[in-house]
Amino acid sequence: MQNNQDLLIAAGSIALSDNTVANVAQFSFANMTWSAVGSAADLPGPVTALEVNGGNASSIFAAGQ
């Protein structure tokens, strides 16, 4: 299980290195990689506001366009 303090959650209109488009992405400090949180089709964007609920990376609130 990964410690939530090992993650950075970012929002916007993000193009990851594998050409994946993400409106919310997470960076893992443990393995130094970015990954999409959900899919851009499921979470339209760009996301302009983001809240990680109580520091729990499994519970994210996002808002935007």
N, C-alpha and C positions, 0 to 999 in steps of 0.2 A: 504494500500500500504506500502511495506517495504522500508525503507531507505537503499540505496545501501551501506552506511557506516556501516550497521549492518551485512555485509556479508564479508566473507573471501573466495576468489576463489583460489583453489589449482589444480595443474596439475601433472600428472605422471601416474603411473599404481596403482590405489588405490582400496583397498578392503574395502568397507564400512561394518559397523557392521551387516547389514542384509544380508551379502554375495553378495551384488550387486558389480559388477566391474565397476569402473568409471575411465575414463581417464582425466576428468575434474569434480571436485566436489566443492560444496559450503557449507560453514559452516555458519549457522545463529546464531549470538550472542543472538538474541531475544529469541529463544527457545532451544539453545544449541544442534542443530542437524546438521548432515551432510546429503547431498543429492547429487545424480548424476546430472550433467548438461548434458542433452542429454543421449544417450545410448552408450555403448562401441561399439555396432555394427555399429552405425551411425558415430561415431568418433573413428576410429582405433587409436591405440597408441602403446607405451606410448607417451603422450604429453610431449615435452621437452621445449617448449616455449609458453608463454601465455601472452596476453595483454587484459586488460579490457578497451574497447574503451571509453575514456573520463570519466571513473568512472561509466559507465552504465553497470550494471551486465547483462543486456539483450543483450549486444553487445560485444561478446568475440571473439578474434582471437586466434587460437591455431595452433601450428605446431609441428611436430615430425616425428616419423617413420611411 
